[in-house]
Amino acid sequence: METTLHQQLKRCYAQDDDSTEVVLGQYRIDAIRDDELIEVQCASLSAIREKCHNLLKRHQLRVVKPVVVRTRIAKAQKHGGPVTSRRLSPKRGNLLELFDELIYFTRVFPHPNLVIEVPLIEIEQLRLPGKKRQRRWHKDFKVGDVRLETIQRSVELRTPADLLALLNIPPTIESFNTADLAKIIDRPRWHAQQIAYVLRKTGAINSKGRNRRGIIYQRAA
């Protein structure tokens, strides 16, 4: 089921109310603005990888991939019922979470016809009672809907260099391994390894050798 968030983002990017859910050949396009096709993807990028690959052969395409940086949790007893409580989730999102999805998109990005736009958003998540838990670690709720509260800012990605810019690697660092990268971005090494994979596959970095600490990378973009 389409969330309110998806509907809201489509309207944000469409040029008018008649420019959403437009049929183009075998595909339904989320929105159109001027000569640009727009796909809003709140779920995994892997789900639209083949679609984007085909559309890019003939069209300018903007993929809107939101990153949730703040969530307000609203609870209700049933869908459409009154909200009984609201609170801010202590969990905060981060722009670097985008790399979790770009792993599935390295055969599509970069492309001269493609722009990936990443709006950093605050949302309200409506939670409804779920099935009775069979295990303590199972969730006792289901998500009824997700709504957009605000867009803090947006980042556009067109080239491999744009990916590197997200990491704020000091220009004095000419080469690095994933342990170095983990320190720079203040993330676990496994996440730095994931990011390095995306950077290498998209042509943002290349390997220049190996030492006891692992593969040594350098900028290529």
C-alpha positions as CSV (number, residue, x, y, z in Angstrom):
1,M,0.0,0.0,0.0
2,E,1.3,3.4,-0.9
3,T,2.1,5.6,2.1
4,T,1.1,9.2,2.5
5,L,4.9,10.0,2.5
6,H,5.2,8.6,-1.0
7,Q,2.2,10.6,-2.2
8,Q,3.5,13.8,-0.6
9,L,6.9,13.5,-2.2
10,K,5.4,12.8,-5.6
11,R,3.4,16.0,-5.4
12,C,6.5,17.9,-4.2
13,Y,8.4,17.0,-7.4
14,A,5.7,16.9,-10.0
15,Q,5.2,20.1,-12.1
16,D,1.4,19.9,-11.6
17,D,-1.4,17.6,-10.3
18,D,-1.7,16.0,-13.7
19,S,1.9,15.0,-13.8
20,T,1.9,12.1,-11.3
21,E,1.4,8.4,-12.1
22,V,2.0,8.9,-15.8
23,V,2.1,5.8,-18.0
24,L,5.1,5.6,-20.3
25,G,5.3,2.4,-22.3
26,Q,5.4,-0.5,-19.9
27,Y,6.1,1.7,-16.9
28,R,4.2,3.9,-14.6
29,I,6.3,7.0,-13.7
30,D,5.8,8.6,-10.3
31,A,6.1,12.2,-11.5
32,I,7.2,14.3,-14.5
33,R,8.7,17.8,-14.4
34,D,9.5,19.4,-17.7
35,D,11.5,16.8,-19.6
36,E,12.6,14.9,-16.5
37,L,11.1,11.7,-15.2
38,I,11.0,11.3,-11.4
39,E,11.0,8.1,-9.4
40,V,10.4,8.4,-5.7
41,Q,11.8,5.4,-3.9
42,C,11.2,5.1,-0.2
43,A,12.0,1.4,-0.2
44,S,15.1,-0.4,-1.5
45,L,16.7,0.9,-4.7
46,S,17.1,-2.7,-5.8
47,A,13.4,-2.7,-6.6
48,I,13.7,-0.1,-9.3
49,R,17.2,-0.9,-10.6
50,E,16.0,-2.6,-13.8
51,K,13.3,0.0,-14.4
52,C,15.9,2.8,-14.1
53,H,18.4,1.1,-16.3
54,N,15.8,0.9,-19.1
55,L,14.5,4.4,-18.7
56,L,17.9,5.9,-18.8
57,K,18.5,4.7,-22.3
58,R,16.1,7.4,-23.6
59,H,15.2,9.8,-20.8
60,Q,16.5,12.1,-18.2
61,L,15.7,10.6,-14.8
62,R,15.8,11.8,-11.2
63,V,15.6,9.2,-8.5
64,V,14.4,10.7,-5.2
65,K,15.7,8.5,-2.3
66,P,14.8,10.1,1.0
67,V,16.8,9.5,4.2
68,V,14.8,9.8,7.4
69,V,16.8,11.8,10.0
70,R,14.1,12.3,12.6
71,T,10.9,10.3,13.4
72,R,7.9,11.3,15.5
73,I,6.0,8.2,16.6
74,A,2.2,8.5,16.8
75,K,0.1,5.7,18.3
76,A,-3.6,4.9,17.6
77,Q,-5.8,1.9,18.3
78,K,-7.0,1.6,14.8
79,H,-6.4,3.1,11.3
80,G,-8.4,6.4,11.1
81,G,-8.8,6.5,14.9
82,P,-7.6,9.3,17.2
83,V,-4.0,9.5,18.0
84,T,-3.5,8.5,21.6
85,S,0.2,9.6,22.0
86,R,3.1,11.2,20.2
87,R,6.8,11.1,21.0
88,L,10.1,11.7,19.2
89,S,12.1,8.6,18.5
90,P,15.6,8.8,20.0
91,K,17.0,7.2,16.9
92,R,18.4,9.7,14.3
93,G,19.2,9.0,10.7
94,N,22.3,10.0,8.8
95,L,23.1,10.8,5.2
96,L,25.7,8.1,5.1
97,E,22.9,5.5,5.4
98,L,22.4,6.2,1.7
99,F,25.4,3.9,1.0
100,D,23.4,1.0,2.4
101,E,21.2,1.4,-0.6
102,L,23.7,2.4,-3.2
103,I,25.3,-1.1,-2.9
104,Y,22.4,-2.2,-5.1
105,F,22.7,0.7,-7.6
106,T,26.3,0.7,-8.7
107,R,25.4,-0.7,-12.1
108,V,23.1,2.3,-12.6
109,F,24.9,5.2,-11.0
110,P,26.7,7.2,-12.4
111,H,25.0,7.8,-15.7
112,P,24.9,11.1,-17.7
113,N,21.1,11.0,-17.7
114,L,20.7,10.3,-14.0
115,V,20.5,12.5,-10.9
116,I,20.0,11.0,-7.5
117,E,18.4,13.4,-5.1
118,V,18.5,12.7,-1.4
119,P,16.1,14.7,0.7
120,L,16.8,14.6,4.5
121,I,13.4,14.3,6.0
122,E,11.5,14.3,9.3
123,I,8.5,12.0,9.4
124,E,5.6,10.9,11.5
125,Q,5.1,7.2,11.8
126,L,1.7,6.0,12.8
127,R,1.8,2.8,14.8
128,L,-1.1,0.5,15.3
129,P,-1.5,-2.5,17.6
130,G,0.0,-5.6,16.1
131,K,-0.6,-9.3,16.7
132,K,0.1,-10.6,20.1
133,R,3.8,-11.3,20.4
134,Q,4.9,-14.9,20.4
135,R,8.5,-13.9,21.3
136,R,9.8,-11.1,23.5
137,W,11.9,-9.6,20.7
138,H,9.0,-9.4,18.2
139,K,7.4,-6.0,17.5
140,D,4.1,-5.5,19.2
141,F,2.9,-3.0,16.6
142,K,2.5,-2.5,12.9
143,V,3.1,0.7,10.9
144,G,-0.2,2.1,9.7
145,D,1.2,5.0,7.7
146,V,4.1,7.4,7.3
147,R,3.7,11.1,6.7
148,L,6.2,13.8,5.8
149,E,6.7,16.5,8.4
150,T,9.5,18.6,6.8
151,I,12.4,18.4,4.4
152,Q,15.5,19.7,6.1
153,R,17.6,19.9,3.0
154,S,18.4,17.9,-0.2
155,V,21.6,16.7,-1.7
156,E,22.1,16.0,-5.4
157,L,24.4,13.3,-6.7
158,R,25.5,13.3,-10.3
159,T,29.1,12.1,-10.4
160,P,31.4,9.8,-8.4
161,A,33.0,12.9,-6.9
162,D,29.7,13.9,-5.4
163,L,29.8,10.6,-3.4
164,L,33.3,11.4,-2.1
165,A,32.1,14.8,-1.1
166,L,29.6,13.2,1.4
167,L,32.5,11.8,3.4
168,N,34.4,15.0,4.0
169,I,37.8,13.3,3.6
170,P,40.5,16.0,4.3
171,P,42.4,16.9,1.1
172,T,45.6,16.2,2.9
173,I,44.8,12.5,3.0
174,E,45.9,11.1,-0.3
175,S,45.4,7.4,0.4
176,F,43.5,5.4,3.0
177,N,42.2,2.0,4.0
178,T,38.8,1.2,5.5
179,A,40.1,1.5,9.0
180,D,41.2,5.1,8.2
181,L,37.9,5.8,6.6
182,A,36.0,4.5,9.6
183,K,37.8,7.0,11.8
184,I,37.2,9.9,9.4
185,I,33.4,9.3,9.2
186,D,33.1,8.0,12.8
187,R,31.4,4.8,11.8
188,P,32.1,1.1,12.3
189,R,34.7,-0.5,10.0
190,W,32.1,-2.8,8.4
191,H,30.2,0.3,7.3
192,A,33.4,1.9,6.0
193,Q,34.0,-1.3,4.0
194,Q,30.5,-1.1,2.6
195,I,31.1,2.6,1.6
196,A,34.5,1.7,0.0
197,Y,32.8,-1.0,-2.1
198,V,30.3,1.6,-3.5
199,L,33.0,4.1,-4.1
200,R,35.1,1.6,-6.0
201,K,32.3,0.2,-8.1
202,T,31.2,3.7,-9.1
203,G,34.7,4.9,-10.0
204,A,35.1,7.3,-7.1
205,I,38.2,5.5,-5.8
206,N,40.6,2.8,-6.9
207,S,43.0,0.6,-5.1
208,K,46.8,1.3,-5.2
209,G,48.1,-1.6,-3.2
210,R,47.7,-3.6,0.0
211,N,49.5,-3.7,3.3
212,R,48.9,-5.6,6.6
213,R,46.0,-3.4,7.4
214,G,44.2,-4.1,4.2
215,I,43.6,-2.5,0.7
216,I,44.9,1.0,0.2
217,Y,42.6,3.3,-1.8
218,Q,43.1,6.6,-3.5
219,R,40.8,9.1,-5.1
220,A,39.9,8.5,-8.7
221,A,37.3,11.2,-9.1
